[in-house]
Amino acid sequence: MCGRVALFTPPSRLSRFLQATLDAGLDPEGHPSWNVGPQRQLVGVRLNEGQRIMEGFSWGLLPSWASDPTISNNLINARSETVAEKPSFREAFRSRPCVLPVDGFYEWAIHGVHKQPHYFTRRDGNPALFAGLFEYWRDPSLPATAPARQTCTVLTTEPSDDIDNVHDRMPVILDPRDVDQWLTSGPSGAEERLALLKPAPVGTLQHLAVNIAVGSIRNDGPELLEPISVVAERLF
């Protein structure tokens, strides 16, 4: 499961990295955060008439047919093994792929009753490009002219050795050269995307143990990324 990320690089820089046009409604400087959780905004790139555009997406997929918006809390991730068949994800997988860049992500290792957070980043210093899906959802209680809500989910897969047994899942991290293949829409594009749903090559990621303060969404700031001694942390 991937349920917490760091996203502090400005959207203007991320859009240049992904060669995407920044949507007019997105703040070029963004809102830097070192502790982004579900229901918060991620930025993502999708295709619009064949051109890459970067927009904001609420993290937690809401299928268009959903009557209860709270189900998005259970749809922050989609398992790559079943995404093409699951009713909540299959239409988005066929037609609405996106790429969600982040600076890094957190996973928690379990040591008895102790949960130790680890922060993962790419070794090369580039953003991690999550394979994502998006949906449009309209609140039936609002007028039909009200804008649709854009929501997203992160694809996950089996872990590579880079995860070091911290967790039993990892996000699908795309190579920048595979972004076009992932974003291609249509039935044939969906078949090609299946080939990308695999762990990133060993050596892509590095990680370090960080303070347990990241466990509370109320805590935010670059100090959350300071490495700590796991032994010392367990004493508190």
Secondary structure by P-SEA (a helix, b strand, c coil): cccbbbbcccaaaaaaaacccccccccccccccccccccbbbbbccccccbbbbbbbccccccccccccccccccccccccccccccccccccccbbbbbbbccbbbbbbcccbbbbbbbbbccccccccccccccccccccccccbbbbbbbbbbccccccccccccccccccccccccccccccaaaaaaaaaaccccccccbbbbbbbccccccccccccccccccccccccc
